[in-house]
Amino acid sequence: MHLFRRSAAGRLRGAPRELAQDRRSRHWHALPRRALAPLMFLLAAYRGAGDTQTTTQTLLATISADGKVSVPGSVAIQVSGNRFSAMSGNVTLSYWARTSSGGGGSVTVQANDFSPSGGPTAASVSYTCSGATLGTGCSGPQTLSTTTESPVVSLPSNVCTGSGSGCSNQEPNTVLLSFSLPNLPHYKTGTYSAQLTFTMSTM
């Protein structure tokens, strides 16, 4: 017959060592199994699940009527013949355009007057438009104005600059402007300048 006594550490004195070790082993391994079992289940569920989602997006590009115009920085008007004959000068205007179906467009010019005073005036300057490669150049001689826009090119509907269906084969499009003003004896000597503003409108 064995007499067992429990020590302060909870081990039974006199009990076989194998019995004490077996109890500690079962107590140690039982708790982690109960604690880890739900975690292992959740991990297995996460690793085993999958998802695929697709969505679409629409790109909207709105192409509007548009235009652009470009000219050299300056043009010199000079006497081209005998004394007191008319002064003249040419400038090539470049433009890009796209008009809508049922729309149209135009290129116009307006002047500030010459400065300083004592020389020619903007109203004395006439010009012609020739060789427009898109649209129609102004008809006949035109006169510069400081108060209203004067015509340069008129554009029909549904036309555009550049190669392609319905577009011109030239890029940029161009028109030649030929300016002329009288060389009157009462003009004071000196250099005079006037600013021209070209405007393109498209619809």
MDAnalysis code that builds the backbone (N, CA, C; Angstrom):
import MDAnalysis as mda
import numpy as np

u = mda.Universe.empty(609, n_residues=203, atom_resindex=np.repeat(np.arange(203), 3), trajectory=True)
u.add_TopologyAttr("name", ["N", "CA", "C"] * 203)
u.add_TopologyAttr("resid", np.arange(1, 204))
u.add_TopologyAttr("resname", ["MET", "HIS", "LEU", "PHE", "ARG", "ARG", "SER", "ALA", "ALA", "GLY", "ARG", "LEU", "ARG", "GLY", "ALA", "PRO", "ARG", "GLU", "LEU", "ALA", "GLN", "ASP", "ARG", "ARG", "SER", "ARG", "HIS", "TRP", "HIS", "ALA", "LEU", "PRO", "ARG", "ARG", "ALA", "LEU", "ALA", "PRO", "LEU", "MET", "PHE", "LEU", "LEU", "ALA", "ALA", "TYR", "ARG", "GLY", "ALA", "GLY", "ASP", "THR", "GLN", "THR", "THR", "THR", "GLN", "THR", "LEU", "LEU", "ALA", "THR", "ILE", "SER", "ALA", "ASP", "GLY", "LYS", "VAL", "SER", "VAL", "PRO", "GLY", "SER", "VAL", "ALA", "ILE", "GLN", "VAL", "SER", "GLY", "ASN", "ARG", "PHE", "SER", "ALA", "MET", "SER", "GLY", "ASN", "VAL", "THR", "LEU", "SER", "TYR", "TRP", "ALA", "ARG", "THR", "SER", "SER", "GLY", "GLY", "GLY", "GLY", "SER", "VAL", "THR", "VAL", "GLN", "ALA", "ASN", "ASP", "PHE", "SER", "PRO", "SER", "GLY", "GLY", "PRO", "THR", "ALA", "ALA", "SER", "VAL", "SER", "TYR", "THR", "CYS", "SER", "GLY", "ALA", "THR", "LEU", "GLY", "THR", "GLY", "CYS", "SER", "GLY", "PRO", "GLN", "THR", "LEU", "SER", "THR", "THR", "THR", "GLU", "SER", "PRO", "VAL", "VAL", "SER", "LEU", "PRO", "SER", "ASN", "VAL", "CYS", "THR", "GLY", "SER", "GLY", "SER", "GLY", "CYS", "SER", "ASN", "GLN", "GLU", "PRO", "ASN", "THR", "VAL", "LEU", "LEU", "SER", "PHE", "SER", "LEU", "PRO", "ASN", "LEU", "PRO", "HIS", "TYR", "LYS", "THR", "GLY", "THR", "TYR", "SER", "ALA", "GLN", "LEU", "THR", "PHE", "THR", "MET", "SER", "THR", "MET"])
u.atoms.positions = np.array([
    [0.851, -1.187, 0.000],
    [0.000, 0.000, 0.000],
    [0.883, 1.233, 0.000],
    [0.595, 2.194, -0.888],
    [1.382, 3.431, -0.986],
    [0.651, 4.558, -0.312],
    [1.386, 5.330, 0.459],
    [0.837, 6.529, 1.085],
    [1.311, 7.728, 0.294],
    [0.341, 8.556, -0.139],
    [0.691, 9.713, -0.955],
    [0.469, 10.975, -0.145],
    [1.434, 11.911, -0.263],
    [1.273, 13.233, 0.329],
    [1.525, 14.283, -0.738],
    [0.692, 15.359, -0.729],
    [0.817, 16.424, -1.720],
    [1.806, 17.451, -1.226],
    [2.768, 17.769, -2.068],
    [3.756, 18.788, -1.720],
    [3.187, 20.166, -2.014],
    [3.948, 21.237, -1.628],
    [3.482, 22.621, -1.859],
    [3.342, 22.917, -3.321],
    [4.116, 22.258, -4.161],
    [4.037, 22.491, -5.609],
    [2.896, 21.757, -6.251],
    [2.170, 20.949, -5.459],
    [1.015, 20.242, -6.001],
    [1.371, 18.859, -6.465],
    [2.636, 18.391, -6.359],
    [3.011, 17.052, -6.786],
    [2.816, 16.096, -5.641],
    [2.297, 14.959, -5.917],
    [2.058, 13.943, -4.888],
    [3.367, 13.290, -4.529],
    [3.728, 13.456, -3.224],
    [4.942, 12.796, -2.769],
    [4.689, 11.302, -2.653],
    [5.623, 10.615, -3.069],
    [5.509, 9.158, -2.999],
    [4.853, 8.571, -4.198],
    [4.215, 9.367, -5.010],
    [3.575, 8.851, -6.225],
    [4.636, 8.560, -7.253],
    [4.418, 7.640, -8.052],
    [5.412, 7.329, -9.102],
    [5.636, 8.540, -9.970],
    [6.894, 8.813, -10.370],
    [7.254, 9.963, -11.203],
    [6.514, 9.936, -12.522],
    [6.264, 8.773, -13.097],
    [5.570, 8.693, -14.367],
    [4.156, 9.235, -14.261],
    [3.496, 8.998, -13.103],
    [2.133, 9.478, -12.918],
    [2.092, 10.995, -12.881],
    [3.025, 11.618, -12.165],
    [3.057, 13.080, -12.082],
    [3.353, 13.698, -13.433],
    [4.318, 13.147, -14.168],
    [4.648, 13.685, -15.481],
    [3.484, 13.548, -16.451],
    [2.754, 12.445, -16.375],
    [1.631, 12.242, -17.280],
    [0.538, 13.275, -17.035],
    [0.303, 13.605, -15.730],
    [-0.721, 14.607, -15.429],
    [-0.317, 15.977, -15.941],
    [0.953, 16.371, -15.733],
    [1.400, 17.666, -16.230],
    [1.319, 17.721, -17.757],
    [1.681, 16.642, -18.420],
    [1.668, 16.622, -19.884],
    [0.262, 16.782, -20.412],
    [-0.685, 16.078, -19.787],
    [-2.058, 16.195, -20.265],
    [-2.626, 17.585, -19.997],
    [-2.280, 18.187, -18.850],
    [-2.768, 19.528, -18.539],
    [-2.163, 20.558, -19.499],
    [-0.905, 20.442, -19.854],
    [-0.209, 21.409, -20.738],
    [-0.731, 21.366, -22.174],
    [-0.903, 20.175, -22.678],
    [-1.312, 20.045, -24.090],
    [-2.795, 20.255, -24.304],
    [-3.602, 20.052, -23.287],
    [-5.049, 20.177, -23.471],
    [-5.462, 21.616, -23.714],
    [-4.845, 22.601, -22.979],
    [-5.235, 24.004, -23.143],
    [-4.894, 24.555, -24.513],
    [-3.655, 24.352, -25.003],
    [-3.380, 24.886, -26.349],
    [-4.263, 24.295, -27.424],
    [-4.610, 23.041, -27.317],
    [-5.475, 22.455, -28.347],
    [-6.831, 23.144, -28.375],
    [-7.392, 23.414, -27.183],
    [-8.687, 24.074, -27.143],
    [-8.586, 25.519, -27.639],
    [-7.473, 26.186, -27.339],
    [-7.311, 27.573, -27.758],
    [-6.977, 27.700, -29.237],
    [-6.206, 26.791, -29.791],
    [-5.765, 26.880, -31.170],
    [-6.768, 26.330, -32.173],
    [-7.649, 25.503, -31.731],
    [-8.578, 24.871, -32.669],
    [-9.431, 25.889, -33.427],
    [-10.045, 26.907, -32.748],
    [-10.822, 27.893, -33.527],
    [-9.948, 28.717, -34.458],
    [-8.709, 29.090, -34.033],
    [-7.819, 29.876, -34.875],
    [-7.441, 29.108, -36.127],
    [-7.124, 27.863, -35.991],
    [-6.791, 27.047, -37.153],
    [-7.975, 26.939, -38.099],
    [-9.157, 26.884, -37.549],
    [-10.351, 26.816, -38.395],
    [-10.542, 28.095, -39.190],
    [-10.311, 29.248, -38.539],
    [-10.481, 30.521, -39.227],
    [-9.433, 30.701, -40.311],
    [-8.208, 30.315, -40.029],
    [-7.164, 30.424, -41.030],
    [-7.450, 29.538, -42.228],
    [-7.951, 28.369, -41.955],
    [-8.277, 27.462, -43.051],
    [-9.394, 28.037, -43.911],
    [-10.360, 28.675, -43.257],
    [-11.451, 29.269, -44.020],
    [-10.955, 30.445, -44.859],
    [-10.043, 31.273, -44.309],
    [-9.513, 32.431, -45.040],
    [-8.686, 32.006, -46.232],
    [-7.819, 31.022, -46.033],
    [-6.962, 30.574, -47.120],
    [-7.728, 29.817, -48.187],
    [-8.808, 29.244, -47.835],
    [-9.546, 28.461, -48.806],
    [-10.537, 29.270, -49.632],
    [-10.908, 30.509, -49.145],
    [-11.902, 31.320, -49.852],
    [-11.237, 32.156, -50.934],
    [-11.944, 32.530, -51.983],
    [-11.434, 33.373, -53.060],
    [-12.554, 34.247, -53.616],
    [-12.152, 35.374, -54.297],
    [-13.157, 36.271, -54.827],
    [-12.586, 36.982, -56.047],
    [-13.393, 37.177, -57.064],
    [-13.017, 37.922, -58.257],
    [-14.131, 38.897, -58.592],
    [-13.739, 40.169, -58.794],
    [-14.729, 41.194, -59.100],
    [-14.279, 41.969, -60.326],
    [-15.192, 42.248, -61.224],
    [-14.905, 43.077, -62.399],
    [-15.894, 44.226, -62.450],
    [-15.439, 45.340, -62.975],
    [-16.308, 46.493, -63.148],
    [-15.916, 47.200, -64.432],
    [-16.730, 48.078, -64.915],
    [-16.464, 48.784, -66.174],
    [-16.514, 50.286, -65.949],
    [-15.814, 51.009, -66.785],
    [-15.795, 52.471, -66.734],
    [-15.905, 53.003, -68.159],
    [-16.705, 54.015, -68.368],
    [-16.898, 54.603, -69.687],
    [-16.081, 55.881, -69.810],
    [-15.281, 55.984, -70.867],
    [-14.546, 57.200, -71.167],
    [-15.348, 58.028, -72.167],
    [-15.605, 59.265, -71.823],
    [-16.367, 60.153, -72.691],
    [-15.440, 61.235, -73.233],
    [-15.319, 61.340, -74.537],
    [-14.510, 62.378, -75.179],
    [-15.434, 63.276, -75.987],
    [-15.538, 64.528, -75.586],
    [-16.373, 65.487, -76.282],
    [-15.499, 66.335, -77.200],
    [-15.705, 66.204, -78.492],
    [-14.931, 66.945, -79.491],
    [-15.757, 68.139, -79.945],
    [-15.260, 69.332, -79.678],
    [-16.004, 70.537, -80.004],
    [-15.382, 71.247, -81.199],
    [-16.140, 72.166, -81.760],
    [-15.587, 73.034, -82.792],
    [-14.454, 73.847, -82.179],
    [-13.383, 74.031, -82.962],
    [-12.206, 74.689, -82.400],
    [-11.437, 75.382, -83.514],
    [-10.555, 76.280, -83.136],
    [-9.760, 76.991, -84.131],
    [-8.525, 77.619, -83.519],
    [-7.538, 77.870, -84.374],
    [-6.282, 78.498, -83.960],
    [-5.742, 79.292, -85.136],
    [-5.130, 80.432, -84.826],
    [-4.599, 81.285, -85.879],
    [-3.209, 81.752, -85.473],
    [-2.332, 81.907, -86.467],
    [-0.952, 82.313, -86.192],
    [-0.444, 83.197, -87.326],
    [0.302, 84.260, -86.940],
    [0.901, 85.176, -87.921],
    [2.321, 85.491, -87.480],
    [3.174, 85.947, -88.420],
    [4.518, 86.402, -88.023],
    [4.439, 87.586, -87.063],
    [5.540, 87.851, -86.391],
    [5.547, 88.924, -85.407],
    [5.290, 90.296, -86.003],
    [5.738, 90.540, -87.233],
    [5.524, 91.851, -87.857],
    [5.627, 91.722, -89.368],
    [5.117, 92.723, -90.057],
    [5.222, 92.793, -91.512],
    [5.586, 94.232, -91.880],
    [6.539, 94.379, -92.759],
    [6.978, 95.711, -93.171],
    [6.226, 96.147, -94.424],
    [5.688, 97.344, -94.390],
    [5.026, 97.931, -95.559],
    [5.985, 98.967, -96.148],
    [6.350, 98.763, -97.381],
    [7.393, 99.589, -97.990],
    [6.947, 100.132, -99.342],
    [7.612, 101.175, -99.758],
    [7.364, 101.725, -101.088],
    [7.867, 100.735, -102.124],
    [7.037, 100.432, -103.075],
    [7.390, 99.405, -104.047],
    [7.603, 99.944, -105.455],
    [7.494, 101.254, -105.650],
    [7.633, 101.810, -107.001],
    [8.257, 103.185, -106.967],
    [7.682, 104.094, -107.720],
    [8.186, 105.449, -107.824],
    [7.898, 106.242, -106.552],
    [8.453, 107.452, -106.494],
    [8.227, 108.321, -105.352],
    [6.728, 108.560, -105.147],
    [6.344, 108.504, -103.915],
    [4.958, 108.693, -103.473],
    [3.985, 107.672, -104.061],
    [4.542, 106.564, -104.552],
    [3.645, 105.467, -104.951],
    [3.204, 104.713, -103.692],
    [2.169, 103.916, -103.822],
    [1.603, 103.210, -102.671],
    [2.632, 102.275, -102.037],
    [2.548, 102.152, -100.727],
    [3.381, 101.198, -99.991],
    [2.599, 99.889, -99.859],
    [3.335, 98.803, -99.849],
    [2.655, 97.504, -99.796],
    [3.489, 96.493, -98.996],
    [2.822, 95.426, -98.559],
    [3.476, 94.334, -97.836],
    [2.554, 93.137, -97.746],
    [3.124, 91.974, -97.654],
    [2.351, 90.727, -97.594],
    [2.609, 89.984, -96.287],
    [1.623, 89.249, -95.841],
    [1.782, 88.385, -94.670],
    [0.965, 87.115, -94.902],
    [1.562, 85.972, -94.564],
    [0.850, 84.689, -94.656],
    [0.282, 84.344, -93.286],
    [-1.010, 84.202, -93.239],
    [-1.694, 83.836, -91.999],
    [-1.920, 82.323, -92.003],
    [-1.546, 81.643, -90.926],
    [-1.768, 80.197, -90.771],
    [-2.932, 79.963, -89.826],
    [-3.751, 78.969, -90.132],
    [-4.883, 78.688, -89.252],
    [-5.231, 77.205, -89.267],
    [-5.789, 76.768, -88.146],
    [-6.280, 75.403, -87.969],
    [-7.739, 75.513, -87.551],
    [-8.603, 74.668, -88.098],
    [-10.028, 74.815, -87.794],
    [-10.743, 73.475, -87.808],
    [-11.795, 73.389, -87.010],
    [-12.745, 72.270, -87.065],
    [-14.115, 72.859, -86.780],
    [-15.037, 72.698, -87.733],
    [-16.395, 73.211, -87.551],
    [-17.378, 72.050, -87.442],
    [-18.478, 72.310, -86.796],
    [-19.463, 71.255, -86.570],
    [-20.429, 71.170, -87.740],
    [-21.191, 70.080, -87.756],
    [-22.240, 69.938, -88.757],
    [-23.332, 70.973, -88.469],
    [-23.595, 71.807, -89.447],
    [-24.570, 72.873, -89.236],
    [-23.958, 74.146, -88.671],
    [-22.647, 74.119, -88.398],
    [-21.980, 75.300, -87.862],
    [-21.210, 76.047, -88.941],
    [-20.044, 76.546, -88.595],
    [-19.225, 77.300, -89.526],
    [-18.177, 78.069, -88.754],
    [-17.521, 79.000, -89.396],
    [-16.501, 79.774, -88.707],
    [-15.988, 80.911, -89.556],
    [-15.071, 81.686, -88.963],
    [-14.507, 82.823, -89.682],
    [-13.196, 83.246, -89.044],
    [-12.386, 83.928, -89.861],
    [-11.200, 84.625, -89.381],
    [-11.393, 86.089, -89.725],
    [-11.189, 86.961, -88.729],
    [-11.372, 88.397, -88.943],
    [-10.151, 89.150, -88.440],
    [-10.071, 90.437, -88.790],
    [-8.961, 91.290, -88.359],
    [-9.501, 92.650, -87.935],
    [-8.893, 93.194, -86.890],
    [-9.214, 94.545, -86.433],
    [-7.905, 95.233, -86.076],
    [-7.848, 96.560, -86.290],
    [-6.591, 97.293, -86.117],
    [-6.675, 98.325, -85.021],
    [-5.521, 98.551, -84.375],
    [-5.331, 99.774, -83.599],
    [-4.691, 100.791, -84.537],
    [-4.920, 102.069, -84.304],
    [-4.402, 103.083, -85.234],
    [-2.882, 103.208, -85.126],
    [-2.294, 103.751, -86.176],
    [-0.852, 103.951, -86.201],
    [-0.429, 104.958, -85.126],
    [0.746, 104.698, -84.612],
    [1.348, 105.653, -83.688],
    [2.843, 105.774, -84.015],
    [3.439, 106.933, -83.817],
    [2.805, 108.166, -83.326],
    [1.918, 108.797, -84.390],
    [1.309, 109.873, -84.037],
    [0.451, 110.584, -84.991],
    [1.309, 111.347, -86.005],
    [0.665, 111.798, -87.055],
    [1.353, 112.540, -88.104],
    [1.649, 111.720, -89.339],
    [1.310, 110.423, -89.288],
    [1.550, 109.551, -90.427],
    [0.257, 108.942, -90.940],
    [0.319, 107.746, -91.479],
    [-0.884, 107.105, -92.024],
    [-1.853, 106.714, -90.922],
    [-3.068, 106.415, -91.313],
    [-4.080, 105.917, -90.379],
    [-4.484, 104.510, -90.788],
    [-5.029, 103.743, -89.824],
    [-5.459, 102.375, -90.121],
    [-6.550, 102.364, -91.177],
    [-7.411, 103.352, -91.161],
    [-8.522, 103.399, -92.114],
    [-8.052, 103.593, -93.550],
    [-6.786, 104.016, -93.717],
    [-6.265, 104.204, -95.079],
    [-5.626, 102.937, -95.637],
    [-5.582, 101.887, -94.832],
    [-4.958, 100.622, -95.260],
    [-6.013, 99.709, -95.868],
    [-5.747, 99.239, -97.054],
    [-6.617, 98.242, -97.689],
    [-5.850, 96.928, -97.812],
    [-6.595, 95.839, -97.981],
    [-5.947, 94.522, -98.098],
    [-6.826, 93.589, -98.920],
    [-6.191, 92.565, -99.453],
    [-6.906, 91.486, -100.150],
    [-6.494, 90.156, -99.533],
    [-7.350, 89.139, -99.734],
    [-7.098, 87.791, -99.214],
    [-7.072, 86.829, -100.399],
    [-6.019, 86.059, -100.521],
    [-5.940, 85.146, -101.666],
    [-5.362, 83.798, -101.238],
    [-5.752, 82.792, -101.997],
    [-5.175, 81.453, -101.822],
    [-5.551, 80.740, -100.542],
    [-6.732, 80.994, -99.982],
    [-7.147, 80.292, -98.762],
    [-7.266, 78.800, -99.045],
    [-6.610, 77.972, -98.237],
    [-6.612, 76.519, -98.466],
    [-7.738, 75.803, -97.730],
    [-8.470, 76.525, -96.905],
    [-9.676, 75.984, -96.267],
    [-10.667, 77.129, -96.116],
    [-11.869, 76.937, -96.613],
    [-12.838, 78.017, -96.594],
    [-12.632, 78.967, -97.767],
    [-13.166, 80.162, -97.627],
    [-13.130, 81.154, -98.705],
    [-12.523, 82.452, -98.188],
    [-11.514, 82.970, -98.907],
    [-10.913, 84.241, -98.537],
    [-11.860, 85.400, -98.794],
    [-11.561, 86.531, -98.160],
    [-12.411, 87.706, -98.307],
    [-12.548, 88.086, -99.781],
    [-13.663, 88.654, -100.111],
    [-13.969, 88.982, -101.509],
    [-13.618, 90.436, -101.800],
    [-12.683, 90.656, -102.729],
    [-12.326, 92.006, -103.131],
    [-11.533, 92.743, -102.071],
    [-11.133, 93.974, -102.345],
    [-10.372, 94.777, -101.386],
    [-11.203, 95.085, -100.137],
    [-10.543, 94.970, -98.984],
    [-11.157, 95.284, -97.700],
    [-10.376, 96.428, -97.054],
    [-10.980, 97.080, -96.094],
    [-10.338, 98.197, -95.409],
    [-10.231, 97.887, -93.920],
    [-9.078, 98.174, -93.338],
    [-8.911, 97.974, -91.904],
    [-9.800, 98.939, -91.128],
    [-10.244, 98.487, -89.970],
    [-11.083, 99.322, -89.113],
    [-10.599, 99.216, -87.676],
    [-10.727, 100.292, -86.942],
    [-10.373, 100.282, -85.515],
    [-11.591, 100.026, -84.637],
    [-12.752, 99.952, -85.228],
    [-13.985, 99.798, -84.442],
    [-14.724, 98.489, -84.710],
    [-14.538, 97.893, -85.872],
    [-15.214, 96.636, -86.203],
    [-14.216, 95.646, -86.788],
    [-14.609, 94.376, -86.779],
    [-13.774, 93.323, -87.356],
    [-14.045, 93.226, -88.856],
    [-12.970, 93.117, -89.619],
    [-13.093, 92.988, -91.076],
    [-12.825, 91.546, -91.474],
    [-13.476, 91.046, -92.523],
    [-13.357, 89.625, -92.882],
    [-12.003, 89.276, -93.481],
    [-11.580, 88.030, -93.187],
    [-10.369, 87.462, -93.797],
    [-10.706, 86.138, -94.471],
    [-11.268, 85.188, -93.717],
    [-11.656, 83.875, -94.247],
    [-13.005, 83.501, -93.657],
    [-13.874, 82.945, -94.476],
    [-15.127, 82.366, -93.970],
    [-15.058, 80.851, -94.123],
    [-15.547, 80.132, -93.118],
    [-15.472, 78.673, -93.082],
    [-16.871, 78.073, -93.117],
    [-17.095, 77.069, -93.962],
    [-18.408, 76.403, -93.982],
    [-18.515, 75.400, -92.831],
    [-19.650, 74.746, -92.757],
    [-19.860, 73.734, -91.720],
    [-19.131, 72.439, -92.066],
    [-18.817, 71.690, -91.016],
    [-18.298, 70.325, -91.158],
    [-17.013, 70.255, -91.984],
    [-16.072, 71.149, -91.695],
    [-14.760, 71.109, -92.343],
    [-13.691, 71.078, -91.258],
    [-12.496, 70.675, -91.651],
    [-11.410, 70.591, -90.675],
    [-10.057, 70.652, -91.371],
    [-9.061, 70.986, -90.593],
    [-7.683, 71.066, -91.070],
    [-7.013, 69.703, -90.942],
    [-6.217, 69.347, -91.920],
    [-5.454, 68.098, -91.844],
    [-6.035, 67.008, -92.704],
    [-5.217, 65.993, -92.955],
    [-5.654, 64.893, -93.819],
    [-6.701, 64.042, -93.122],
    [-7.593, 63.482, -93.885],
    [-8.651, 62.647, -93.347],
    [-9.944, 62.905, -94.077],
    [-10.930, 62.108, -93.762],
    [-12.212, 62.212, -94.445],
    [-12.847, 63.573, -94.192],
    [-13.100, 64.314, -95.261],
    [-13.748, 65.611, -95.160],
    [-12.846, 66.748, -94.756],
    [-11.561, 66.483, -94.518],
    [-10.629, 67.528, -94.092],
    [-9.738, 67.952, -95.250],
    [-9.110, 69.108, -95.094],
    [-8.177, 69.567, -96.116],
    [-6.911, 68.722, -96.061],
    [-6.176, 68.712, -97.154],
    [-4.932, 67.945, -97.200],
    [-3.730, 68.746, -96.705],
    [-3.957, 69.974, -96.292],
    [-2.868, 70.839, -95.849],
    [-2.992, 71.143, -94.361],
    [-1.854, 71.159, -93.676],
    [-1.836, 71.516, -92.249],
    [-0.533, 72.245, -91.928],
    [-0.621, 73.506, -91.479],
    [-1.856, 74.271, -91.279],
    [-2.421, 74.790, -92.593],
    [-3.624, 75.289, -92.530],
    [-4.183, 76.003, -93.673],
    [-3.628, 77.430, -93.679],
    [-3.569, 78.029, -94.856],
    [-2.978, 79.362, -94.979],
    [-3.816, 80.246, -95.900],
    [-3.624, 81.553, -95.739],
    [-4.198, 82.551, -96.629],
    [-3.200, 83.704, -96.703],
    [-3.039, 84.284, -97.876],
    [-2.101, 85.382, -98.092],
    [-2.838, 86.716, -98.025],
    [-2.380, 87.594, -97.142],
    [-2.943, 88.935, -97.026],
    [-1.967, 89.928, -97.651],
    [-2.468, 90.743, -98.554],
    [-1.661, 91.764, -99.229],
    [-2.173, 93.140, -98.819],
    [-1.321, 93.893, -98.111],
    [-1.707, 95.206, -97.590],
    [-1.188, 96.316, -98.502],
    [-1.935, 97.411, -98.521],
    [-1.542, 98.568, -99.322],
    [-2.029, 99.841, -98.627],
    [-1.182, 100.890, -98.627],
    [-1.624, 102.183, -98.130],
    [-0.945, 103.293, -98.922],
    [-1.608, 104.409, -99.073],
    [-1.041, 105.496, -99.879],
    [0.167, 106.128, -99.173],
    [1.081, 106.625, -99.961],
    [2.277, 107.301, -99.460],
    [2.120, 108.799, -99.730],
    [1.386, 109.461, -98.866],
    [1.006, 110.854, -99.106],
    [2.127, 111.806, -98.693],
    [2.311, 112.870, -99.468],
    [3.411, 113.789, -99.184],
    [3.348, 114.451, -97.815],
    [2.154, 114.637, -97.240],
    [2.072, 115.361, -95.974],
    [2.395, 114.505, -94.751],
    [2.643, 113.168, -94.949],
    [3.044, 112.349, -93.804],
    [4.397, 112.839, -93.288],
    [4.531, 112.946, -91.982],
    [5.802, 113.296, -91.385],
    [6.753, 112.103, -91.474],
    [8.025, 112.391, -91.603],
    [9.001, 111.309, -91.672],
    [9.072, 110.584, -90.321],
    [9.407, 109.321, -90.371],
    [9.526, 108.529, -89.143],
    [9.007, 107.122, -89.361],
    [9.022, 106.344, -88.296],
    [8.525, 104.962, -88.336],
    [7.226, 104.892, -87.555],
    [6.218, 104.300, -88.177],
    [4.893, 104.203, -87.571],
    [4.492, 102.728, -87.467],
    [3.775, 102.415, -86.417],
    [3.333, 101.019, -86.241],
    [1.864, 100.966, -85.837],
    [1.207, 99.925, -86.274],
    [-0.189, 99.667, -85.908],
    [-0.319, 98.177, -85.595],
    [-1.080, 97.865, -84.595],
    [-1.265, 96.462, -84.187],
    [-2.535, 95.899, -84.807],
    [-2.375, 94.700, -85.404],
    [-3.524, 93.990, -85.975],
    [-3.903, 92.825, -85.062],
    [-5.162, 92.654, -84.833],
    [-5.648, 91.529, -84.013],
    [-6.507, 90.627, -84.890],
    [-6.048, 89.365, -85.068],
    [-6.783, 88.381, -85.844],
    [-7.578, 87.488, -84.889],
    [-8.806, 87.238, -85.240],
    [-9.694, 86.445, -84.397],
    [-10.298, 85.303, -85.222],
    [-10.215, 84.081, -84.680],
    [-10.886, 82.945, -85.323],
    [-12.066, 82.523, -84.466],
    [-13.207, 82.364, -85.109],
    [-14.416, 81.898, -84.421],
    [-14.930, 80.647, -85.126],
    [-15.299, 79.631, -84.352],
    [-15.834, 78.383, -84.924],
    [-17.064, 77.952, -84.158],
    [-17.958, 77.288, -84.885],
    [-19.161, 76.730, -84.283],
    [-19.338, 75.298, -84.768],
])
